Structures are given as structure tokens and as C-alpha cells.
Amino acid sequence: MRSFLEGLYQGKILPCERKRSQNPERDKIIKIIEDENKYFMAKMSLDDCKRFQEMEGLYSSISMIEQSDSFAYAFKLAVMLMYEIYGDIREEN
């Protein structure tokens, strides 16, 4: 890959597909959520299970929107930082 920007443009770098770091606390929480999900699904009627699964889908959707917004905001901050640094360098010369 010739450059980061080229890879980003060509779709070789996909920020949304980054690898998750190994985090035992995260894994522990996911296990608890899975166990609670199984517990409640076993107690609910078929209609309630469907509604519960739809609600989980909504949580996933809102999480994806928030992650996308956070990425865009962080990218803008990085660009502003680089712009300011580049401006400072130009003023020194």
C-alpha cells in the first residue's frame, strides 16, 4: 500500500472492522449479558421473545450510529490538530 490515504480510499483500511483488543473485563461483561439474555428468553412467551430480539436489534443500530458519530468527531479533531500543528510549523519558518 503506497499510503494510508490511498488504502483508506480503496477500501483496504476499514475503521469499522478494526480488531477488538483482548480485554478480560469486556469478555466478562459479554458473558453476563449472554447469560441474562438466555435467562429472560427462557421465561418469555414467543411474542415477547420476538419483541425482545427486535429491541436488541435497535440497541445494536443505535450503538453503530454512535460509533460512527464518534469516529467522525475524532477524525475531525485529528484534522484540526494537524492543521494547527502545520500552521505553527509554517509560522516558525
C-alpha positions in Angstrom: 0.0 0.0 0.0 1.5 3.3 -1.1 -0.1 5.5 1.6 -2.6 5.4 4.4 -5.0 7.7 2.4 -4.8 5.5 -0.6 -5.6 2.5 1.4 -8.5 4.3 3.1 -9.8 5.4 -0.3 -9.5 2.0 -1.9 -11.3 0.3 1.0 -8.2 -1.6 2.2 -8.4 0.1 5.5 -11.9 -0.2 7.1 -12.0 1.5 10.5 -15.3 -0.2 11.4 -13.7 -3.6 11.0 -10.8 -3.0 13.4 -9.8 -5.9 15.6 -11.1 -5.7 19.1 -8.3 -5.7 21.7 -8.2 -8.6 24.2 -9.9 -7.3 27.3 -10.9 -9.7 30.0 -13.4 -7.2 31.6 -15.2 -6.8 28.2 -15.3 -10.6 27.8 -16.7 -11.0 31.3 -19.5 -8.4 30.7 -20.4 -10.0 27.4 -20.7 -13.4 29.1 -23.0 -11.9 31.8 -25.2 -10.3 29.1 -25.4 -13.6 27.2 -26.4 -15.4 30.3 -29.0 -12.8 31.2 -30.4 -12.9 27.7 -30.8 -16.7 27.8 -32.5 -16.4 31.2 -35.1 -13.9 30.1 -35.7 -15.6 26.7 -36.5 -18.8 28.5 -39.1 -17.0 30.7 -40.9 -15.1 27.9 -43.6 -16.1 25.5 -42.8 -16.4 21.8 -44.2 -13.0 21.1 -42.2 -11.4 23.9 -39.0 -13.2 22.7 -39.5 -11.7 19.2 -40.1 -8.2 20.6 -37.0 -8.6 22.9 -34.9 -9.6 19.9 -36.2 -6.7 17.9 -35.3 -4.4 20.8 -31.8 -5.9 20.9 -31.5 -5.0 17.2 -32.4 -1.4 17.9 -29.7 -1.3 20.6 -27.2 -2.6 18.0 -28.4 0.0 15.5 -28.1 2.9 17.9 -24.7 1.7 19.0 -23.5 1.6 15.4 -24.8 5.2 14.9 -23.0 6.4 18.0 -19.7 4.7 17.0 -19.9 6.2 13.6 -20.5 9.7 15.1 -17.6 9.2 17.5 -15.3 8.2 14.6 -16.3 11.2 12.6 -15.8 13.5 15.5 -12.4 12.0 16.4 -11.3 12.3 12.7 -12.3 16.0 12.7 -10.4 16.6 15.9 -7.3 14.9 14.4 -7.6 17.1 11.3 -7.9 20.2 13.3 -4.9 19.2 15.4 -2.8 18.6 12.3 -3.9 21.9 10.8 -2.9 23.7 13.9 0.5 21.9 14.1 1.1 22.5 10.4 0.2 26.2 10.8 2.7 26.5 13.8 5.4 24.9 11.7 4.8 27.3 8.8 4.9 30.3 11.1 8.3 29.2 12.6 9.9 29.0 9.1 
